[in-house]
């Protein structure tokens, strides 16, 4: 039996709780749970990170004996397998829950509906699909990783109205508004890694942090086949956040040694490319990876399937310039019919800027 207004309200509460774990749960999803009895919340929780209890466990602990005969709302199907923690489906059954309302079915092949079936077999009423679109958006990176065995790649850039990311001289501070930059700082805190190229390090000397004391920082990754990088850079300060440089097997050994002494990790590979970096980040458990780089690397990342989502900040400015850099380099496209179309496109205003968000077709 559905109680739509209450079910939707409580599932929205689950999503809000789940977001408290943003940037901290990889390789696990973000999950929120709420226990309701007689129309009142008696317990709630969220998953804070891998290896720690799941959202349902926190919510049931808080509810205690009040969980008997109650309804539990969960943004993602309760797990039904042993991982670092016991199955949440068992905990729900043991607590005496009468009704379970789930936002989305777990895309993990180890779960994929088995948790819900176990609950039904135990005589518990199960309702699915409440606020499903919002729950799927919440864990789009987790779902993509599970289904494609790769982190979700997000290309972010800011450009002027005439499509430039800097002037002819290379000066780029600042293309976008303060409001857009604040948005990006928060976005970084929700991602597990952020990738840039050597030219961005040399030209801009970025920090690539969230700039927020109470928010996590992503792993900062520099993809530089030649290791032609400055000896001094903000990214080498690993007291702010961890940094990884991906480079060629024999590239600039002296600088390698110096940076390693500063705590910078160096990954040597025969093929330092976007595809190799994404595989390495998948192996580290990353869910979402943000690309903040120049046009040449952005084009390579797109061509190698390392980007699925695009966030383009368009500023109402015109700078002109024949040599002014653009956000995406050469993709080898000669006719407009070969252009890469974005799907599920949305628009929103941030300060004076326009944010365009879209996804590359999975059929491309």
C-alpha positions in Angstrom: 0.0 0.0 0.0 1.4 3.4 -1.0 1.2 6.5 1.1 2.5 8.8 -1.6 2.8 12.2 0.1 4.5 10.7 3.2 6.6 8.2 1.1 7.9 11.0 -1.1 8.7 13.3 1.8 10.6 10.5 3.6 12.5 9.5 0.5 13.5 13.1 0.0 14.8 13.0 3.5 16.7 9.9 2.7 18.4 11.6 -0.2 19.3 14.6 1.9 20.8 12.3 4.5 22.7 10.4 1.9 24.4 13.5 0.6 26.1 14.0 3.9 28.4 11.2 2.7 29.3 13.0 -0.6 32.9 12.5 -1.6 33.6 10.0 1.2 31.8 6.7 0.3 33.7 5.3 -2.7 33.6 2.6 -3.9 30.3 2.4 -2.0 27.1 4.4 -3.0 25.6 7.2 -1.0 22.6 5.9 1.0 20.2 7.4 3.5 17.6 5.6 5.6 14.7 6.8 7.7 12.5 4.7 10.1 9.0 6.0 10.5 6.3 4.8 13.0 2.8 6.3 13.3 3.8 9.0 10.9 6.8 10.2 13.0 10.6 9.7 12.4 12.0 7.4 15.1 15.4 6.7 13.5 17.6 7.9 10.6 21.1 7.5 9.3 23.4 7.6 6.3 26.4 5.7 5.0 29.6 7.7 6.0 32.2 5.6 4.2 33.4 2.2 3.0 33.9 -0.3 5.9 31.5 1.6 8.2 27.9 0.5 8.9 25.3 1.1 6.2 22.5 3.7 6.5 19.9 1.1 7.5 22.0 0.0 10.5 22.4 3.5 11.9 18.6 4.2 11.4 17.6 0.9 13.1 20.0 1.5 16.0 18.5 4.9 16.6 14.9 3.5 16.4 15.6 0.6 18.8 12.5 -1.2 19.8 10.4 1.3 17.9 11.5 -0.3 14.7 9.1 -3.2 15.3 6.1 -2.8 13.0 7.5 0.4 11.5 8.3 1.4 8.0 11.9 2.0 6.8 12.7 4.2 3.9 16.0 3.6 2.0 17.2 5.5 -1.0 18.9 2.3 -2.4 17.9 -1.4 -2.1 19.3 -3.0 1.1 22.3 -5.2 0.4 21.9 -8.9 0.6 25.5 -10.1 0.6 28.5 -10.1 2.9 31.1 -7.5 2.1 33.0 -5.5 4.7 29.7 -5.5 6.7 26.8 -8.0 7.1 23.7 -7.9 4.8 21.3 -5.0 5.6 18.4 -7.2 4.6 19.0 -9.4 7.6 19.2 -6.4 9.9 15.8 -5.1 8.6 14.2 -8.5 9.1 15.6 -8.9 12.6 14.4 -5.5 13.6 10.8 -6.5 12.9 10.2 -3.9 10.2 6.7 -4.2 8.6 7.2 -2.2 5.4 10.2 -1.2 3.3 10.1 1.6 0.8 13.0 1.8 -1.6 14.0 4.5 -4.1 16.0 2.5 -6.6 17.1 -1.1 -7.1 20.8 -1.7 -6.6 22.7 -2.0 -9.9 25.3 -4.1 -8.2 25.0 -7.6 -9.7 25.6 -9.0 -6.2 22.3 -7.5 -5.1 20.1 -6.5 -8.1 16.7 -7.2 -6.5 17.8 -10.1 -4.3 17.6 -8.0 -1.2 14.0 -7.0 -2.0 13.0 -10.6 -2.7 14.5 -11.7 0.6 12.4 -9.1 2.4 9.2 -10.2 0.6 9.9 -13.8 1.5 10.1 -12.7 5.1 6.6 -11.3 4.9 7.6 -7.7 4.7 5.7 -5.3 2.4 8.1 -3.8 -0.2 7.4 -0.7 -2.2 9.9 0.4 -4.9 10.4 3.4 -7.3 9.5 6.2 -4.9 11.5 9.3 -6.0 13.4 6.9 -8.3 14.7 9.6 -10.7 16.2 11.6 -7.8 17.7 8.4 -6.2 19.2 7.4 -9.6 20.8 10.8 -10.1 22.2 10.6 -6.5 24.1 7.5 -7.4 24.7 7.9 -11.1 28.5 7.4 -10.6 28.0 4.3 -8.5 25.7 2.8 -11.2 28.0 3.7 -14.0 31.0 2.1 -12.2 29.0 -1.1 -11.5 27.7 -1.5 -15.1 30.7 -0.2 -17.1 33.6 -1.1 -14.7 34.9 2.4 -15.0 34.5 5.6 -13.0 32.1 8.2 -14.3 34.1 10.8 -16.1 33.0 14.5 -15.9 34.5 17.1 -18.1 34.1 20.6 -16.6 35.2 23.8 -18.3 34.4 27.5 -18.3 34.4 29.5 -21.6 33.4 32.8 -22.9 30.4 33.4 -25.1 32.7 33.1 -28.2 34.1 29.8 -27.0 37.4 30.7 -25.4 38.9 29.4 -22.2 41.7 32.0 -22.1 42.9 35.0 -24.0 45.6 34.8 -26.8 48.2 35.3 -24.1 46.9 32.3 -22.1 45.5 34.4 -19.3 42.4 32.7 -17.9 41.7 34.2 -14.4 38.8 34.4 -14.3 36.5 33.3 -17.1 33.5 32.5 -14.9 31.8 34.3 -12.1 32.5 33.9 -8.4 29.3 32.0 -8.0 30.3 29.5 -10.7 33.7 29.0 -9.1 32.0 28.4 -5.7 29.8 25.8 -7.4 32.9 24.1 -8.9 34.7 24.0 -5.5 31.7 22.1 -4.1 31.7 19.8 -7.2 35.3 18.9 -6.5 34.4 17.9 -3.0 31.9 15.4 -4.3 34.3 13.7 -6.7 36.9 11.1 -5.8 39.6 12.4 -8.2 40.3 15.4 -10.4 42.6 15.2 -13.4 44.6 17.9 -15.1 47.5 18.1 -17.6 51.0 19.4 -17.4 50.2 22.6 -19.4 47.5 23.6 -16.9 50.0 23.1 -14.0 52.6 25.2 -15.9 50.1 27.9 -16.9 47.7 28.2 -14.0 49.5 26.6 -11.0 46.1 25.4 -9.6 45.3 24.0 -6.2 42.4 21.8 -7.4 41.0 21.6 -3.9 37.4 22.2 -2.6 38.6 25.4 -0.9 36.2 24.4 1.9 37.6 23.4 5.3 34.6 21.2 6.2 34.5 19.4 2.8 36.7 16.6 1.5 39.3 17.1 -1.2 39.7 14.8 -4.2 42.8 13.0 -5.2 44.6 15.4 -7.5 46.0 13.7 -10.6 48.4 15.1 -13.2 48.7 13.3 -16.5 52.1 14.3 -17.9 53.8 11.8 -20.3 57.0 13.8 -20.3 57.0 14.9 -16.6 57.9 18.3 -17.9 56.5 20.0 -14.8 57.7 22.8 -12.6 59.7 21.9 -9.5 57.5 24.2 -7.4 53.7 24.0 -7.6 50.6 24.2 -5.4 49.8 20.6 -6.3 53.1 19.3 -4.7 51.8 20.4 -1.3 50.4 17.1 -0.1 49.3 18.6 3.3 46.4 20.1 1.4 45.4 16.9 -0.5 47.0 13.9 -2.0 48.6 14.2 -5.5 49.3 11.5 -8.1 51.4 12.1 -11.2 50.9 9.6 -14.1 53.9 9.7 -16.5 56.1 7.6 -18.8 58.5 4.9 -17.6 61.7 6.9 -17.8 60.4 10.5 -17.7 62.5 13.1 -15.7 63.8 10.8 -12.9 65.3 13.7 -10.9 62.0 15.5 -10.6 60.3 12.2 -9.8 62.6 11.6 -6.9 62.2 15.1 -5.6 58.4 15.1 -5.7 58.2 11.6 -4.1 60.2 13.0 -1.2 57.4 15.6 -0.8 54.8 12.9 -0.6 53.7 13.0 -4.3 52.8 9.6 -5.7 54.2 8.8 -9.1 52.7 6.1 -11.4 55.0 5.0 -14.2 53.3 3.4 -17.2 54.3 2.7 -20.8 51.1 4.3 -22.0 50.3 7.4 -19.9 46.8 8.2 -21.4 43.3 9.0 -20.2 42.2 5.4 -20.6 45.1 4.1 -18.5 44.5 6.8 -15.8 40.8 5.9 -15.6 41.6 2.2 -15.2 44.1 3.1 -12.4 41.4 5.2 -10.7 38.8 2.4 -11.0 41.3 0.0 -9.4 41.6 2.5 -6.5 37.8 2.4 -6.0 36.9 5.8 -7.5 33.3 6.5 -8.4 33.4 9.9 -10.1 36.4 11.6 -11.8 36.5 15.3 -12.7 38.5 16.4 -15.7 39.7 20.0 -15.4 42.2 20.4 -18.2 43.1 22.1 -21.4 41.6 21.4 -24.8 44.2 18.9 -26.0 43.8 16.6 -23.0 40.0 17.1 -23.0 39.8 15.9 -26.6 41.9 12.8 -25.8 39.8 12.0 -22.8 36.6 12.2 -24.9 38.1 10.1 -27.7 39.2 7.4 -25.3 35.8 7.1 -23.6 37.0 8.7 -20.4 34.3 11.3 -20.3 30.5 10.6 -20.0 29.2 13.9 -18.6 29.9 17.5 -19.6 29.5 20.6 -17.4 30.1 23.8 -19.5 30.0 27.2 -17.8 29.3 29.9 -20.4 30.2 33.4 -19.3 28.7 36.5 -21.0 32.1 37.7 -22.2 33.8 38.0 -25.5 37.6 38.0 -25.9 38.2 37.1 -29.5 41.6 36.0 -30.5 42.8 33.7 -33.3 45.1 31.7 -31.0 42.9 31.9 -27.9 42.5 28.3 -26.6 39.2 26.5 -26.8 37.8 24.0 -24.3 38.1 20.9 -26.6 40.9 20.3 -29.1 40.9 18.4 -32.3 38.5 15.4 -32.4 39.0 14.8 -36.1 35.5 15.7 -37.0 35.2 17.2 -40.5 31.4 17.5 -41.0 28.7 18.8 -38.6 26.9 15.5 -39.1 29.8 13.9 -37.1 29.4 16.2 -34.1 29.1 14.5 -30.8 25.6 15.1 -29.5 24.7 15.5 -25.8 21.6 13.9 -24.3 19.6 14.7 -21.2 20.7 18.3 -21.5 19.7 20.8 -18.8 20.4 24.5 -18.3 20.6 26.7 -15.2 21.9 30.2 -14.3 24.7 30.6 -11.8 25.5 34.2 -11.2 25.8 35.8 -14.6 26.8 32.5 -16.2 24.9 29.7 -17.9 25.6 26.2 -16.9 25.0 23.6 -19.6 24.9 20.0 -18.5 24.6 16.9 -20.7 25.7 13.4 -21.3 27.4 11.7 -24.2 25.3 9.0 -25.8 26.0 5.5 -24.5 25.6 4.3 -28.1 28.3 6.6 -29.5 
